[in-house]
Amino acid sequence: MNLDTPRLPASMRVFERGWLSSNNVLFVDDTQAAIVDTGYATHEAQTVELVRHALGARPLDLIVNTHLHSDHCGGNARLQAEWTCDTLIPVAEADAVSAWDEHRLTFRGTGQTCERFAFSGTLAPGAALVLGGPRWDVLGAPGHDPHSVMLYCASERVLISADALWQNGFGVIFPALDGESDEGFAEQQAVLEAIAKLDVAVVVPGHGAPFTNVQEALDRAFSRLAWLRADPTRNAKNALKVLTVFKLLELRQTTFAALLDMLDGAHIMGAAAAMLAPRHAWPALMRSVLEDLAKNGALGVEGERVTAPRGSV
C-alpha cells in the first residue's frame, strides 16, 4: 500500500488500495480534512485506521463519493460513526440513498454489501468544491456508472478519475448490460474525449497507482472501448468475470453452486449472463468463466470449491 505519491499537492495524500477497495484520497489543510471515496465494507476498519493514522487527534470533516458502487462507498457508515462528518454524493443518487433502495444502488444487483449511510449534500457536474486548498471542478463521468463524477484541479493539473480512466483501461460499462443499445459505450467515449481536452499532469484513478503517462492511458482506453463496442458480449463477459472475482476476494472461498445462485439473485450479474447464454446454459457458462479466471491466476478451482488466490485483497 503506497501512502506517498509524488507530484501531488502537499495537502493531498493517496492511499492506494487493492481491487476490492477503491483508492482513498485524503486532503488536509488548515480548514478541513476530507476523504474522496472510502473503499469496501470488508476493509472499513482498515480505512478508519489509515485515516486516523494520517490525521492523529484531528477529526475527519468531509466524505466525498465519486460514485456509489460498493467499493467506493462501503466505508462511509463506519467513518460517519467514528467522526461527525459531512458527506457529499452524486446528486442523481440522492433519492436512492434517502430511501436506501439497494436495487437502484446496485448493491443487490452485484451481490455486494454496503451498510446504510447518510448524506448531507450532493455533487453535480458544473459545481466546484475546495479540497486541500485548491478548487476542484466536478465533472460528469457517465459510462462505467451513469451517475459517476470526476474531480479536476486545473491549478495543480490533477484529475481524480474514479473508474472512468485507469492506467490500463476503465471500469466495466455496466449500463451496456441491457444488451439493447449503445448506452454506456457512447457516454464512456464522450468522457474519454473530455479528459483528452483537459490539461492533466497526474491522474489519480479509482484503482491502481496514480500515473503521469496520461495520453498513453487514453490511447489504451480508446482502443479497449472500440474493442468492447464492436461486440457488447465482450463487456458482458468482462462484467461476469469482474463480479465473480470481486465476490471471491470478499468471501475468500465459496462453491460453484453458490456462484451459480448469484446469477439468479443478483440481477446485474444475471443480465451479463443473459447476454452470453440462455438460462439453461448458465452452468456451462459459469464453468467456462471459472476456467478462464483460473488459467489467469485470478482464482482457484478444486472440484466444486472456488477460492481466491493467496495474498490477494
C-alpha positions as CSV (number, residue, x, y, z in Angstrom):
1,M,0.0,0.0,0.0
2,N,1.6,3.2,-1.2
3,L,0.9,6.2,1.1
4,D,3.3,8.6,-0.6
5,T,2.6,9.8,-4.2
6,P,5.0,12.2,-6.0
7,R,3.9,15.3,-8.0
8,L,0.8,15.8,-6.0
9,P,-0.1,18.9,-3.8
10,A,1.3,18.7,-0.3
11,S,-2.2,18.7,1.1
12,M,-3.2,15.6,-0.9
13,R,-2.4,12.0,0.0
14,V,-3.4,8.9,-1.9
15,F,-4.0,5.6,-0.1
16,E,-3.6,3.1,-2.8
17,R,-5.8,0.1,-2.1
18,G,-6.3,-3.2,-3.8
19,W,-9.1,-4.2,-6.2
20,L,-11.6,-5.0,-3.5
21,S,-11.4,-1.4,-2.2
22,S,-11.1,1.7,-4.2
23,N,-8.2,4.2,-3.6
24,N,-8.8,6.8,-0.9
25,V,-7.7,10.4,-1.5
26,L,-7.2,12.3,1.7
27,F,-7.0,16.2,1.8
28,V,-5.8,18.0,4.9
29,D,-5.3,21.8,5.2
30,D,-5.8,24.4,8.0
31,T,-9.6,24.4,7.5
32,Q,-10.7,20.9,6.7
33,A,-9.8,17.2,6.5
34,A,-11.6,15.4,3.7
35,I,-11.5,12.0,2.0
36,V,-12.6,11.0,-1.5
37,D,-14.1,7.5,-1.7
38,T,-14.0,5.1,1.3
39,G,-13.4,1.5,0.0
40,Y,-15.4,-1.7,0.5
41,A,-17.2,-2.8,3.7
42,T,-14.9,-5.6,4.5
43,H,-12.0,-3.1,4.7
44,E,-13.8,-0.5,6.8
45,A,-11.8,-1.0,9.9
46,Q,-8.6,-0.7,7.9
47,T,-9.9,2.5,6.2
48,V,-10.6,4.0,9.6
49,E,-7.1,3.2,10.8
50,L,-5.5,4.7,7.7
51,V,-7.4,7.9,8.2
52,R,-6.8,8.0,12.0
53,H,-3.1,7.4,11.5
54,A,-2.9,10.3,9.0
55,L,-5.0,12.7,11.0
56,G,-3.9,11.9,14.6
57,A,-6.2,13.6,17.0
58,R,-7.8,15.7,14.3
59,P,-11.3,14.7,13.1
60,L,-12.4,13.9,9.6
61,D,-14.7,16.7,8.4
62,L,-15.9,15.5,5.0
63,I,-16.5,12.4,2.8
64,V,-16.8,12.8,-1.0
65,N,-18.0,9.9,-3.1
66,T,-17.3,9.9,-6.9
67,H,-20.0,7.3,-7.3
68,L,-21.8,4.8,-5.2
69,H,-20.5,1.4,-6.2
70,S,-19.9,-0.5,-3.0
71,D,-16.1,-0.5,-3.4
72,H,-16.1,3.3,-3.3
73,C,-18.6,4.0,-0.5
74,G,-18.5,0.9,1.6
75,G,-16.6,2.7,4.4
76,N,-18.9,5.6,4.6
77,A,-21.0,4.4,7.5
78,R,-18.0,3.4,9.6
79,L,-16.3,6.7,9.0
80,Q,-19.5,8.5,9.9
81,A,-19.7,6.5,13.1
82,E,-16.2,7.5,14.1
83,W,-16.4,11.2,13.2
84,T,-19.3,13.6,12.7
85,C,-18.6,14.4,9.1
86,D,-20.5,15.8,6.2
87,T,-20.9,13.5,3.2
88,L,-21.4,14.5,-0.5
89,I,-22.8,12.1,-3.1
90,P,-23.6,12.5,-6.8
91,V,-26.9,14.4,-7.0
92,A,-28.7,11.7,-9.1
93,E,-28.2,9.2,-6.3
94,A,-29.9,11.3,-3.6
95,D,-33.4,9.7,-3.8
96,A,-32.0,6.2,-3.8
97,V,-29.8,6.8,-0.8
98,S,-32.6,8.5,1.1
99,A,-34.9,5.5,0.5
100,W,-31.9,3.1,0.8
101,D,-33.0,1.4,-2.4
102,E,-30.4,-1.3,-2.8
103,H,-31.7,-2.3,-6.2
104,R,-31.2,1.2,-7.6
105,L,-27.9,1.5,-5.7
106,T,-26.6,-1.7,-7.4
107,F,-25.5,-3.4,-4.2
108,R,-28.1,-6.2,-4.5
109,G,-27.6,-6.4,-8.3
110,T,-23.9,-7.1,-7.9
111,G,-24.2,-9.4,-4.9
112,Q,-22.2,-7.0,-2.8
113,T,-22.9,-5.3,0.6
114,C,-22.9,-1.8,1.9
115,E,-24.0,-0.5,5.3
116,R,-26.6,2.2,5.2
117,F,-25.1,5.7,5.4
118,A,-26.5,9.3,5.4
119,F,-25.5,12.2,3.3
120,S,-25.6,16.0,3.9
121,G,-25.1,17.3,0.4
122,T,-24.7,16.5,-3.3
123,L,-22.3,16.9,-6.2
124,A,-23.5,17.9,-9.6
125,P,-21.4,18.4,-12.8
126,G,-20.5,22.0,-13.2
127,A,-20.2,22.6,-9.5
128,A,-16.9,23.1,-7.6
129,L,-15.5,22.5,-4.1
130,V,-12.4,23.3,-2.2
131,L,-10.2,20.3,-1.1
132,G,-6.8,20.8,0.4
133,G,-6.8,24.5,-0.5
134,P,-7.3,24.5,-4.3
135,R,-10.6,24.5,-6.3
136,W,-11.8,21.2,-7.7
137,D,-14.3,21.2,-10.5
138,V,-17.0,18.4,-10.6
139,L,-17.1,16.7,-14.0
140,G,-19.8,14.3,-15.1
141,A,-18.3,10.8,-15.9
142,P,-21.1,8.5,-17.1
143,G,-20.1,5.3,-18.8
144,H,-18.9,2.9,-16.1
145,D,-21.7,4.3,-13.9
146,P,-24.4,6.7,-15.2
147,H,-24.1,9.0,-12.1
148,S,-20.3,9.0,-11.6
149,V,-18.3,12.2,-11.3
150,M,-14.6,13.1,-11.5
151,L,-12.8,15.9,-9.8
152,Y,-10.4,18.1,-11.7
153,C,-8.0,20.7,-10.3
154,A,-6.8,23.0,-13.1
155,S,-4.3,24.9,-11.0
156,E,-2.5,21.6,-10.0
157,R,-3.3,19.8,-13.2
158,V,-4.6,16.8,-11.3
159,L,-7.6,14.6,-12.2
160,I,-9.3,12.2,-9.8
161,S,-10.8,10.0,-12.4
162,A,-12.6,7.3,-10.3
163,D,-13.3,4.4,-12.7
164,A,-13.6,6.5,-15.9
165,L,-9.9,6.1,-16.7
166,W,-7.2,3.8,-15.3
167,Q,-3.7,3.4,-16.4
168,N,-4.8,0.3,-18.3
169,G,-8.4,0.8,-19.2
170,F,-11.5,1.7,-17.1
171,G,-14.3,0.1,-15.1
172,V,-16.9,-2.3,-16.5
173,I,-19.5,-0.4,-18.6
174,F,-22.5,-1.5,-16.6
175,P,-25.2,0.4,-18.4
176,A,-24.4,-1.6,-21.6
177,L,-25.5,-4.8,-19.9
178,D,-29.1,-4.3,-21.1
179,G,-27.8,-5.6,-24.5
180,E,-30.2,-3.5,-26.5
181,S,-28.5,-0.2,-27.1
182,D,-25.2,1.7,-27.2
183,E,-25.9,3.1,-23.8
184,G,-22.8,3.3,-21.7
185,F,-20.4,3.0,-24.6
186,A,-21.2,6.3,-26.1
187,E,-21.0,8.0,-22.7
188,Q,-17.7,6.4,-22.0
189,Q,-16.4,7.6,-25.3
190,A,-17.5,11.2,-24.5
191,V,-15.9,11.1,-21.1
192,L,-12.5,9.9,-22.6
193,E,-12.8,12.7,-25.2
194,A,-13.5,15.2,-22.4
195,I,-10.4,14.1,-20.4
196,A,-8.3,14.4,-23.5
197,K,-9.2,18.1,-23.7
198,L,-8.1,18.8,-20.1
199,D,-4.6,19.9,-19.1
200,V,-3.7,16.9,-16.9
201,A,-0.3,16.1,-15.5
202,V,-1.3,13.4,-12.9
203,V,-4.3,11.1,-12.9
204,V,-5.4,9.5,-9.6
205,P,-7.6,6.6,-10.7
206,G,-10.1,4.7,-8.6
207,H,-7.9,1.6,-8.7
208,G,-4.1,1.3,-9.2
209,A,-1.3,3.8,-8.7
210,P,-1.5,7.5,-9.8
211,F,0.1,8.0,-13.2
212,T,1.5,10.7,-15.4
213,N,1.5,9.0,-18.9
214,V,-2.0,10.3,-19.5
215,Q,-2.0,10.3,-23.3
216,E,-0.8,6.7,-23.4
217,A,-3.5,5.7,-20.9
218,L,-6.1,7.4,-23.0
219,D,-4.9,5.7,-26.2
220,R,-5.2,2.3,-24.5
221,A,-8.7,3.2,-23.1
222,F,-9.9,4.4,-26.6
223,S,-8.6,1.2,-28.1
224,R,-10.3,-1.0,-25.5
225,L,-13.6,0.8,-25.7
226,A,-13.6,0.3,-29.5
227,W,-13.0,-3.4,-29.0
228,L,-15.8,-3.7,-26.5
229,R,-18.2,-1.6,-28.5
230,A,-17.6,-3.8,-31.6
231,D,-19.1,-6.8,-29.7
232,P,-21.0,-5.9,-26.5
233,T,-20.8,-9.5,-25.3
234,R,-17.1,-8.8,-24.5
235,N,-18.2,-6.3,-22.0
236,A,-20.8,-8.7,-20.6
237,K,-18.1,-11.5,-20.1
238,N,-15.8,-9.0,-18.5
239,A,-18.5,-7.9,-16.1
240,L,-19.2,-11.5,-15.1
241,K,-15.6,-12.2,-14.5
242,V,-15.0,-9.0,-12.5
243,L,-18.0,-9.5,-10.3
244,T,-17.1,-13.2,-9.7
245,V,-13.5,-12.2,-8.7
246,F,-14.8,-9.4,-6.5
247,K,-17.0,-11.9,-4.6
248,L,-14.1,-14.3,-4.2
249,L,-11.9,-11.5,-2.8
250,E,-14.7,-10.7,-0.3
251,L,-15.6,-14.3,0.7
252,R,-12.1,-15.9,0.1
253,Q,-13.8,-19.1,-0.8
254,T,-17.2,-20.4,-2.0
255,T,-18.8,-23.1,-4.1
256,F,-19.8,-23.4,-7.7
257,A,-23.4,-23.8,-6.7
258,A,-23.3,-20.6,-4.6
259,L,-21.8,-18.6,-7.6
260,L,-24.5,-20.0,-9.9
261,D,-27.2,-19.0,-7.4
262,M,-25.8,-15.4,-7.6
263,L,-26.9,-15.2,-11.2
264,D,-30.5,-15.5,-10.1
265,G,-30.2,-13.4,-7.0
266,A,-28.0,-10.5,-8.4
267,H,-29.8,-9.0,-11.4
268,I,-26.7,-7.2,-12.8
269,M,-24.8,-10.5,-12.9
270,G,-27.8,-12.2,-14.4
271,A,-28.0,-9.5,-17.1
272,A,-24.4,-10.2,-18.0
273,A,-25.0,-13.9,-18.1
274,A,-28.2,-13.4,-20.2
275,M,-26.2,-11.6,-22.9
276,L,-23.9,-14.6,-23.2
277,A,-26.1,-17.7,-22.9
278,P,-29.7,-18.8,-22.3
279,R,-30.6,-19.5,-18.7
280,H,-30.4,-23.3,-19.2
281,A,-26.8,-22.9,-20.3
282,W,-25.7,-20.8,-17.3
283,P,-24.0,-23.7,-15.5
284,A,-21.8,-24.3,-18.6
285,L,-21.2,-20.6,-18.9
286,M,-20.0,-20.3,-15.3
287,R,-17.7,-23.3,-15.7
288,S,-16.1,-21.6,-18.6
289,V,-15.8,-18.3,-16.8
290,L,-14.1,-20.0,-13.8
291,E,-11.8,-21.9,-16.1
292,D,-10.6,-18.7,-17.8
293,L,-10.1,-17.0,-14.4
294,A,-8.2,-20.0,-13.0
295,K,-5.9,-20.0,-16.0
296,N,-5.1,-16.3,-15.3
297,G,-4.5,-17.0,-11.6
298,A,-7.4,-14.9,-10.6
299,L,-8.9,-17.7,-8.5
300,G,-8.5,-21.4,-7.8
301,V,-10.9,-24.2,-8.6
302,E,-10.8,-27.6,-6.8
303,G,-13.8,-29.7,-7.7
304,E,-16.8,-27.7,-6.5
305,R,-14.8,-25.4,-4.3
306,V,-13.7,-22.0,-5.6
307,T,-11.0,-20.0,-3.8
308,A,-9.3,-16.6,-4.0
309,P,-5.6,-16.8,-4.7
310,R,-3.3,-16.4,-1.6
311,G,-2.2,-12.9,-0.8
312,S,-5.0,-11.3,-2.8
313,V,-7.0,-8.5,-1.3
